[in-house]
Amino acid sequence: MKAKISIQNNRTVGTIDRRIYGSFIEHLGRAVYNGIYEPGHETADDMGFRSDVLELTRQLQVPVVRYPGGNFVSGYNWEDGIGDRTKRPKKLDLAWLSVETNQVGIDEFQEWAKRAGTDVMMAVNLGTRGPDEARELIEYCNGTTDTYYANLRRQNGFEAPFGIKLWCLGNEMDGSWQICHKTAEEYGRTATETAKVLKWVDPSIELVACGSSDHHMPTFGEWERTVLEHTYDYVDYLSLHGYYGNYAKNTADFLARAEDMDRFIKETVGICDEIKAKKNGDKEIHLSFDEWNVWYRTKDEEKTAERWLTAPHLLEEHYNFEDALLVGCMLMTLQNNCDRVKIACLAQLVNVIAPIMTENGGPAWKQTIFYPYLYASLFGNGTTLRAEVESEGYRSKEGWDIPYLYTSVIHNEARQELVVYAVNRSLDEDMELDLAAEGFEGYRLAEHVELYADDLEAANSKEGEVVSPVEREVDHTAPIQLKKHSWNMLIFRK
């Protein structure tokens, strides 16, 4: 099978904001406790953080991490997680039916973020709480004045402000599962008033309003319109959340889910622009796709798990090679929409639907999805080019025409690199790839990194990696070959 990618150096989508390679840590299962934090572990540092997890996070060069939730945040009192740890209360977490010890809060997490080389994307509780608690939290985190909450931070040992510049106005408030779920009208009013006080305390911050928690929510569209009618003048981003699974055990349809993600983005952009026009505004609302991943095997696991445990094993999706292919495609979708998607968070980072797994008291290892995420973060920086694809394809169950070749192409002018990400979605045939690159004379293929497993269900574990990337030998006299069901990164250098 043959396929072709055509690009021109003057046909661009936009410049990639590195924050599209963000991630997420929620107080859920073992994401925090026995994930990033395990004081008794042999690699634990002076604050109890697992150094092996920190090292893997640094390898990924994660630019921003959303915290502390997620559903958890809608019932969270941030004051429980600051100050003297011996005095912090244990609380019931109704979102995940667990016990929260509060041994890690914003005091510790902002320090973990610094050690991991990342920034914090802070979420405020707009479920059980509201604008008053949010303004107190931002003063605690960012305040420089001689006032109560800024001084409380200083008393707790942090003279310098945390300087958190990206804030989420709640989480998935459109969902009936959310603690104190709201209608669009209720949420729009609360989010607006919260946005106002947050920016009055710190005008330098950016704000994310809650969009739909899934493309197929019955309120999708009208939710966005109503929320933006209220918040347009005050927020910078609208969020999207999307998880995908192979429920039907049909790999071809599963690998087509990147098209659903793309449609979700484009439809939401259309609504943002509709409200901008209606308000005769001059501000473009960008998107924050701040929860996305493959997740289906452990969906609703908390409903049948034993209740009121501390750091239970919840939502620990064990990813296989097939999952890595879709994650690779979804990263390309984000890159191909970089003109409007400026932030995105792979949910989550450690143990809970995550690229990094740990054993309590034992090793940490890389799941299959670690690798497409790694190579996107390291090399997917610069300007996304509009790629025209010629490829055979197939028809998905939704009736969509799906090309076997899925791709994104990024020009890194500073490094004089042309980076092509490509997934061959054919389950049976290898692909011969031709790249027609107008305006890139003198560029030649320098590297070909391939992620492939003959067994689509192959998975990594603490015993070892059976799915890991290989560097293929580059032969300039032969056509580029993409194996059946493979993820590839091709780097052309001048």
C-alpha positions as MATLAB code, in Angstrom:
seq = 'MKAKISIQNNRTVGTIDRRIYGSFIEHLGRAVYNGIYEPGHETADDMGFRSDVLELTRQLQVPVVRYPGGNFVSGYNWEDGIGDRTKRPKKLDLAWLSVETNQVGIDEFQEWAKRAGTDVMMAVNLGTRGPDEARELIEYCNGTTDTYYANLRRQNGFEAPFGIKLWCLGNEMDGSWQICHKTAEEYGRTATETAKVLKWVDPSIELVACGSSDHHMPTFGEWERTVLEHTYDYVDYLSLHGYYGNYAKNTADFLARAEDMDRFIKETVGICDEIKAKKNGDKEIHLSFDEWNVWYRTKDEEKTAERWLTAPHLLEEHYNFEDALLVGCMLMTLQNNCDRVKIACLAQLVNVIAPIMTENGGPAWKQTIFYPYLYASLFGNGTTLRAEVESEGYRSKEGWDIPYLYTSVIHNEARQELVVYAVNRSLDEDMELDLAAEGFEGYRLAEHVELYADDLEAANSKEGEVVSPVEREVDHTAPIQLKKHSWNMLIFRK';
ca = [
       0.000    0.000    0.000;
       1.202    3.502   -0.872;
       0.401    6.825    0.791;
       1.515   10.404    0.291;
       1.823   13.514    2.470;
       2.002   16.902    0.726;
       3.062   20.052    2.589;
       4.136   23.598    1.768;
       6.243   25.770    4.002;
       3.748   28.656    3.771;
       0.625   26.621    4.545;
       0.509   26.551    8.322;
      -2.021   25.776   11.058;
      -0.334   27.703   13.842;
       2.442   27.677   16.405;
       2.338   24.952   19.025;
       1.981   26.068   22.632;
       4.058   23.580   24.627;
       1.281   23.385   27.199;
      -0.595   20.980   24.897;
       1.784   18.369   26.330;
       0.524   18.908   29.886;
      -0.687   16.254   32.311;
      -2.845   15.851   35.394;
      -2.522   14.729   39.033;
      -5.726   14.249   41.003;
      -6.240   13.075   44.568;
      -7.589    9.788   43.229;
      -6.404    6.268   43.928;
      -2.610    6.071   43.925;
      -1.892    9.145   41.822;
      -0.634   11.180   44.788;
      -0.056    8.685   47.601;
       2.254    5.863   46.458;
       2.421    7.653   43.109;
       4.334   10.907   43.328;
       4.579   10.701   47.137;
       5.767    7.704   49.168;
       7.928    8.745   52.129;
       9.062    5.203   52.976;
      10.218    4.389   49.454;
      13.916    3.776   48.853;
      14.001    6.590   46.284;
      12.072    9.086   48.455;
      13.668   12.518   48.705;
      13.674   14.891   51.675;
       9.971   15.702   51.178;
       8.835   12.123   50.558;
       8.574   12.408   46.768;
       9.542    9.356   44.744;
      12.670   10.300   42.830;
      12.098    7.559   40.254;
       8.735    9.108   39.364;
      10.263   12.585   39.309;
      12.921   11.358   36.879;
      10.365    9.835   34.508;
       8.326   13.056   34.659;
      11.431   15.077   33.811;
      12.101   12.755   30.872;
       8.664   13.638   29.509;
       9.368   17.369   29.950;
       5.802   17.925   31.100;
       5.151   21.697   30.851;
       2.109   21.947   33.141;
       0.197   19.652   35.524;
      -3.439   20.183   36.443;
      -4.177   19.804   40.186;
      -5.920   18.737   42.509;
      -8.796   17.486   40.331;
     -10.895   16.379   38.656;
     -14.037   15.311   40.450;
     -12.125   15.492   43.726;
     -11.881   19.279   43.614;
     -15.660   19.781   43.779;
     -15.670   18.687   47.419;
     -12.185   19.834   48.432;
     -11.346   22.356   51.144;
      -7.907   23.601   50.168;
      -7.126   24.740   53.738;
      -7.000   21.062   54.790;
      -3.778   20.588   52.817;
      -1.574   23.383   54.168;
       0.556   23.965   57.258;
       1.540   21.472   59.954;
       0.979   17.961   58.604;
       0.360   16.534   62.067;
      -2.707   18.756   62.373;
      -4.224   18.088   58.973;
      -7.627   16.372   59.040;
      -8.502   13.115   57.387;
     -11.642   13.605   55.322;
     -14.110   11.537   53.330;
     -13.643   12.036   49.594;
     -17.120   11.604   48.140;
     -15.918   11.842   44.548;
     -13.965    8.573   44.754;
     -15.410    7.099   47.971;
     -11.991    7.116   49.594;
     -10.266    8.660   52.630;
      -8.088   11.714   51.972;
      -5.255   12.150   54.490;
      -4.302   15.649   53.271;
      -0.625   14.854   53.770;
      -0.111   16.407   50.342;
      -1.722   19.735   49.507;
      -0.781   22.821   47.547;
       2.200   23.471   49.877;
       3.785   20.186   48.854;
       2.490   19.950   45.308;
       3.911   23.271   44.176;
       7.298   22.087   45.458;
       6.927   18.753   43.640;
       6.145   20.688   40.452;
       9.331   22.713   40.791;
      11.377   19.572   41.263;
       9.670   17.990   38.252;
      10.393   21.081   36.121;
       6.730   21.808   35.477;
       4.109   24.463   36.256;
       0.888   24.064   38.226;
      -2.550   24.421   36.627;
      -4.717   24.993   39.715;
      -8.402   24.113   39.902;
     -10.785   25.801   42.352;
     -13.815   24.186   43.982;
     -17.018   25.541   42.438;
     -19.060   22.611   43.694;
     -19.431   22.885   47.469;
     -17.667   26.259   47.543;
     -17.407   29.408   45.437;
     -15.827   32.806   44.803;
     -14.969   33.549   48.436;
     -12.808   30.460   48.933;
     -11.255   30.929   45.481;
     -10.110   34.480   46.245;
      -8.608   33.290   49.538;
      -6.769   30.471   47.766;
      -5.233   32.710   45.120;
      -4.097   35.177   47.773;
      -2.466   32.276   49.623;
      -0.746   31.055   46.446;
       0.169   34.299   44.705;
      -0.297   37.122   47.218;
       2.499   39.613   47.893;
       0.588   41.872   50.285;
       0.754   42.104   54.071;
      -2.642   40.405   54.415;
      -4.020   37.317   56.116;
      -3.717   34.578   53.504;
      -0.422   35.774   52.016;
       0.940   35.936   55.573;
      -0.453   32.477   56.302;
       1.616   31.114   53.428;
       4.673   32.844   54.867;
       3.950   31.391   58.317;
       3.803   27.955   56.697;
       7.363   28.412   55.464;
       6.921   29.888   51.963;
       8.076   33.480   51.811;
       7.964   33.673   48.027;
       4.586   33.389   46.251;
       3.927   30.179   44.361;
       3.234   32.203   41.207;
       0.528   29.925   39.776;
      -0.652   31.559   36.556;
      -3.212   29.113   35.143;
      -6.512   28.510   36.980;
      -9.512   26.260   36.238;
     -12.959   27.468   37.288;
     -14.191   24.153   38.658;
     -14.387   20.771   36.985;
     -17.032   19.087   34.792;
     -19.873   21.068   36.276;
     -22.159   19.837   33.478;
     -21.995   16.277   34.833;
     -24.657   14.825   37.129;
     -21.887   12.804   38.826;
     -20.219   16.010   39.983;
     -20.586   17.105   43.599;
     -23.014   20.055   43.432;
     -23.544   19.730   39.693;
     -24.922   22.938   38.180;
     -27.006   23.961   35.220;
     -25.222   25.999   32.572;
     -26.925   29.143   33.831;
     -25.942   28.465   37.457;
     -22.378   27.613   36.544;
     -22.006   30.549   34.147;
     -22.989   33.028   36.870;
     -20.725   31.425   39.512;
     -17.785   31.120   37.125;
     -18.117   34.775   36.116;
     -18.093   36.051   39.686;
     -15.199   33.754   40.567;
     -13.250   34.896   37.527;
     -13.712   38.518   38.530;
     -12.341   38.102   42.056;
      -9.459   35.892   40.945;
      -8.289   38.469   38.413;
      -8.786   41.303   40.887;
      -6.346   39.566   43.230;
      -3.888   38.689   40.433;
      -4.519   40.296   37.021;
      -1.669   38.306   35.445;
      -3.437   34.927   35.593;
      -5.249   33.021   32.835;
      -8.615   31.345   33.430;
     -10.277   28.214   32.053;
     -14.073   27.853   32.124;
     -15.714   24.420   32.108;
     -16.956   23.264   28.760;
     -18.544   19.872   28.162;
     -17.093   16.844   29.901;
     -17.730   14.710   26.823;
     -18.524   15.251   23.154;
     -21.712   13.230   23.531;
     -23.191   14.963   26.567;
     -26.858   15.784   25.847;
     -26.170   19.414   26.794;
     -23.139   19.801   24.490;
     -23.411   22.990   22.497;
     -26.041   24.722   24.570;
     -23.829   24.370   27.636;
     -20.961   26.120   25.870;
     -23.180   28.884   24.513;
     -24.740   29.647   27.893;
     -21.455   29.521   29.805;
     -19.691   31.774   27.305;
     -22.598   34.220   27.294;
     -21.701   34.820   30.943;
     -17.929   34.362   31.010;
     -16.693   35.620   27.616;
     -15.300   38.898   28.972;
     -13.474   37.222   31.852;
     -11.994   33.896   30.720;
      -9.265   32.942   28.305;
     -10.008   29.263   27.619;
     -12.899   26.833   27.462;
     -12.237   23.247   28.514;
     -13.030   19.976   26.753;
     -12.748   16.466   28.186;
     -12.711   13.239   26.222;
     -11.896    9.605   26.928;
     -11.995    6.814   24.379;
     -12.192    3.045   24.631;
     -12.337   -0.119   22.594;
     -15.579   -1.377   24.138;
     -16.546   -3.337   21.019;
     -13.098   -4.951   20.690;
     -12.831   -3.571   17.164;
      -9.360   -2.128   16.646;
     -10.150   -0.392   13.351;
     -13.042    1.572   14.891;
     -10.987    2.223   18.025;
      -8.170    3.825   16.003;
     -10.764    6.019   14.266;
     -11.637    7.752   17.578;
      -9.103   10.477   16.859;
     -11.620   11.772   14.302;
     -14.211   12.159   17.059;
     -11.714   14.173   19.078;
     -11.041   16.374   16.040;
     -14.761   16.985   15.439;
     -15.268   17.817   19.117;
     -12.543   20.450   18.893;
     -13.794   21.991   15.666;
     -17.430   22.115   16.814;
     -16.393   23.785   20.073;
     -14.259   26.320   18.194;
     -17.314   27.129   16.084;
     -19.383   27.836   19.203;
     -16.637   30.034   20.692;
     -16.524   32.060   17.488;
     -20.326   32.260   17.378;
     -20.383   33.889   20.831;
     -17.505   36.182   19.916;
     -19.496   37.406   16.900;
     -22.700   37.718   18.904;
     -20.941   39.909   21.457;
     -19.064   41.826   18.781;
     -15.942   40.879   20.716;
     -12.318   41.133   19.746;
     -11.043   38.309   21.977;
     -10.606   34.778   20.667;
     -11.481   32.092   23.190;
      -8.933   29.287   22.965;
      -9.373   25.700   24.122;
      -7.958   23.691   27.002;
      -8.408   19.972   26.340;
      -7.468   19.338   29.930;
      -8.569   15.719   30.255;
      -7.974   13.209   27.493;
      -6.795    9.615   27.234;
      -7.794    6.033   26.563;
      -9.959    4.893   29.475;
     -12.577    2.171   29.496;
     -11.453   -1.002   31.263;
     -11.689    0.551   34.731;
     -14.605    2.927   34.108;
     -16.864    3.224   37.162;
     -14.554    0.940   39.135;
     -14.999    3.025   42.285;
     -18.692    2.068   42.407;
     -17.889   -1.566   43.171;
     -14.599   -1.140   45.047;
     -14.332   -1.284   48.835;
     -15.169    2.123   50.279;
     -13.223    4.468   52.501;
      -9.726    3.169   51.876;
      -6.680    5.427   51.713;
      -4.960    5.449   48.302;
      -6.813    2.400   46.915;
      -5.939    0.827   43.584;
      -8.449    2.671   41.402;
      -8.639    3.263   37.646;
      -5.263    1.644   37.055;
      -5.625    1.060   33.348;
      -2.962   -1.325   32.034;
      -2.260   -0.014   28.562;
      -1.411   -2.203   25.598;
       0.135   -1.443   22.233;
      -3.222   -0.720   20.595;
      -3.818    2.020   23.181;
      -0.459    3.597   22.364;
      -1.471    3.854   18.704;
      -4.611    5.824   19.551;
      -2.775    8.035   22.046;
      -0.294    8.800   19.274;
      -3.158    9.738   16.950;
      -4.788   11.945   19.587;
      -1.519   13.809   20.141;
      -1.435   14.468   16.396;
      -5.020   15.757   16.616;
      -3.960   18.277   19.251;
      -0.994   19.332   17.132;
      -3.207   19.718   14.060;
      -5.531   22.031   16.023;
      -2.794   24.066   17.697;
      -4.226   27.326   16.371;
      -7.015   27.000   18.964;
      -5.972   24.253   21.383;
      -3.335   25.907   23.543;
      -3.474   23.643   26.618;
      -4.085   19.914   26.943;
      -3.611   17.458   29.808;
      -3.067   13.747   29.364;
      -5.108   12.338   32.248;
      -3.372   11.318   34.320;
       0.373   11.130   35.020;
       0.978    8.354   37.568;
      -0.907    5.081   38.252;
      -4.413    6.408   37.521;
      -5.015    6.047   33.736;
      -1.361    7.034   33.361;
       1.827    6.598   31.334;
       3.823    5.966   34.531;
       3.051    3.069   36.883;
       4.495    2.279   40.295;
       4.443   -0.539   42.799;
       4.108    0.401   46.455;
       7.625    0.041   47.817;
       8.778   -1.226   44.428;
       9.755   -0.033   40.953;
       8.284    2.492   38.548;
       7.897    1.707   34.866;
       6.740    3.117   31.543;
       3.427    2.040   30.089;
       3.055    1.759   26.309;
       1.455    5.211   26.026;
       4.545    6.794   27.602;
       6.398    6.724   24.288;
       4.147    8.645   21.871;
       3.718   11.219   24.649;
       7.495   11.419   25.166;
       8.343   11.937   21.496;
       5.563   14.468   20.988;
       6.765   16.518   23.946;
      10.443   16.373   22.982;
      10.180   16.908   19.226;
       6.686   18.263   18.483;
       7.561   21.916   18.891;
       7.341   24.644   16.291;
       4.778   25.329   13.577;
       2.219   22.769   12.482;
       1.883   22.569    8.710;
      -1.325   21.737    6.859;
      -0.775   18.227    5.564;
      -2.690   16.876    2.604;
      -2.956   13.092    2.818;
      -3.502   10.639   -0.013;
      -4.178    7.199    1.414;
      -6.403    4.198    1.094;
      -8.820    3.806    3.964;
     -11.835    2.157    5.492;
     -15.323    3.004    6.749;
     -15.862    3.281   10.513;
     -19.022    2.200   12.328;
     -20.150    5.878   12.367;
     -19.927    5.881    8.580;
     -16.799    8.026    8.504;
     -14.188    7.538    5.792;
     -10.956    6.845    7.687;
      -7.602    7.035    5.888;
      -5.110    4.403    6.958;
      -2.482    7.119    7.317;
      -2.900    9.548   10.216;
      -0.296   12.282   10.463;
       0.888   15.632   11.729;
       3.842   17.598   10.380;
       5.757   20.170   12.412;
       8.456   22.557   11.249;
      10.963   23.501   13.933;
      12.698   26.387   12.218;
      15.162   26.998   15.045;
      16.462   23.431   14.804;
      15.984   23.244   11.032;
      13.903   20.110   11.464;
      10.788   18.807    9.813;
       9.097   16.303   12.138;
       6.499   13.933   10.707;
       4.375   11.828   13.066;
       2.587    9.010   11.300;
       0.397    6.071   12.277;
      -0.372    3.360    9.773;
      -3.824    2.247   10.897;
      -3.962   -0.707    8.541;
      -4.023   -3.920   10.538;
      -2.773   -5.998    7.605;
      -0.539   -4.042    5.233;
       2.724   -2.176    5.455;
       2.773    1.272    3.888;
       5.195    2.946    1.500;
       5.215    6.646    2.345;
       6.057    9.519    0.033;
       6.600   13.048    1.388;
       6.220   15.955   -1.026;
       7.645   18.949    0.854;
       7.517   22.229   -1.064;
       9.906   24.862    0.292;
      12.062   22.389    2.194;
      14.792   21.824   -0.317;
      17.860   20.213    1.188;
      15.966   18.422    3.976;
      16.738   14.708    4.231;
      15.468   11.953    6.472;
      17.807   11.779    9.462;
      15.897    9.662   12.018;
      13.086    7.141   11.958;
      11.740    6.117   15.375;
       9.203    3.302   15.294;
       6.852    1.892   17.924;
       5.569   -1.501   16.860;
       4.389   -4.780   18.314;
       3.012   -7.660   16.322;
       0.603   -8.359   19.180;
      -1.828   -5.448   19.573;
      -2.458   -6.478   23.176;
       1.219   -6.471   24.166;
       1.787   -4.474   27.357;
       4.658   -3.373   29.583;
       4.928   -4.307   33.254;
       7.322   -4.113   36.182;
       8.944   -7.277   34.818;
      10.026   -5.448   31.683;
       9.101   -3.631   28.483;
       7.828   -5.568   25.528;
       6.681   -2.390   23.760;
       9.392    0.221   23.333;
      10.648    2.370   20.453;
      13.408    1.369   18.069;
      15.450    3.543   15.732;
      15.243    2.171   12.229;
      18.171    2.452    9.893;
      17.754    5.273    7.400;
      18.313    4.338    3.746;
      18.047    7.320    1.412;
      17.955    5.035   -1.633;
      14.783    3.252   -0.548;
      11.216    4.471    0.070;
      10.080    5.121    3.624;
       8.311    2.073    5.016;
       5.703    2.149    7.785;
       4.825   -1.227    9.222;
       1.206   -2.291    9.614;
      -0.374   -0.879   12.796;
       2.691    1.158   13.750;
       3.457    4.589   15.214;
       6.359    6.457   13.644;
       8.342    9.658   14.029;
      10.350   10.789   11.014;
      12.790   13.668   11.415;
      14.073   15.430    8.308;
      17.020   17.794    8.798;
      18.578   20.373    6.531;
];
